[in-house]
């Protein structure tokens, strides 16, 4: 989740069995908020945003959302039956998808 969900209410809700991966706001204090949040703030201050994101897995949801959108627009199947043709079909679909999103 992004900084919009950086609040005690979100952390409290996620405490019911979900590991929160919420990027704290830039001005986040180490001594405020739930323990999970304070831990993330300390890690970011120690490592920096990019290292923290890779280590924690922050940002992976975009890959899932992109693939979901890709399938929604172009279908979740291939018409081709042989591997070389499947690869060609997927390359064409990727080209079409990239063209659409760059409009």
N, C-alpha and C positions, 0 to 999 in steps of 0.2 A: 504494500500500500504506500501511497505517497504521503507527503506532509499534511495533507488535508485530514488524514486519519490519525495524526499524532496528538491524541488526547487520551485522558484517563479512561473515558467511557469505552473507547475502542479496545484498549488493552484489557479492561475488565471483562468485556464480552469475549475476547479471544482466549482468555485464561481458561475457558471451559473446554480445553482439549486441542487448541490450535496454537502452533508456534507462531507468534507474531513476527512478521518481517515488515516493519513500518519504518520508513526513513524519518528520523527526527528532523525537525525544522533546523535551519542553519543556526539560529540563536538559542538552541536548546541548552539548558543548564544540566550539569552532571548531578546536581543535588536535588533535582525536582522530578516528580512523576513516579510512576510504578517502577519496580526494580528492573523489569525487562527493558524498559525504555532507558533507564539510567545506564544499564550495561551497554546498550547500543550507542548511546552518546559517547561513553568512554572509549569504545572501540573506534568510532569514527574520528574522534579527536586524536587518538593514538596512531591510527593507520592512514587516515584520509578516506575520502568518499569512495574512490574507485576500488581500492583494495578491500574495503569493508563490503562493498556491493558484490565483488567476486566471491569473497569468503562466505558471506551469508546467503548468497543466491538471490539478492535483490535485483529485480529487473527481468527475471526469467518469465514472468507472466506475459510480457510483450511477445515473446516467441510463440506462446500458446495462442494468444489472441490473434496474432498475425496469421498463423496457420488456420485457425478457425475461420477467419474472414476469407482467406484464400479458398477454403473448401466451400464456404457459403456461396461465393461468387462463381466458382468454376466447377463445383461438384466434388464429391469425395470419392471418386472412382476414376479409373482410366478405361478408355475404350480399347486401347492396345492390349495385346495378349503376350507378346514376346518382349523380353527385357530391353533390348535395344530400342524398340518402338515405344515402350513405356517411358524410357529416359527422354526420348525426343518429345513425346507428348507433354511430359512434365516441364521440360524446358520451354516449350511454347506457352504452356499455361502460366509459367512464372513470368515470361516476357509480357504476356497480356495483363497479368496482375500488376506488375510494376508500371506498365503504361497507364493503367486505370488510376492507380494511387498517385501518380505524378501529375495528373491533370489539374 
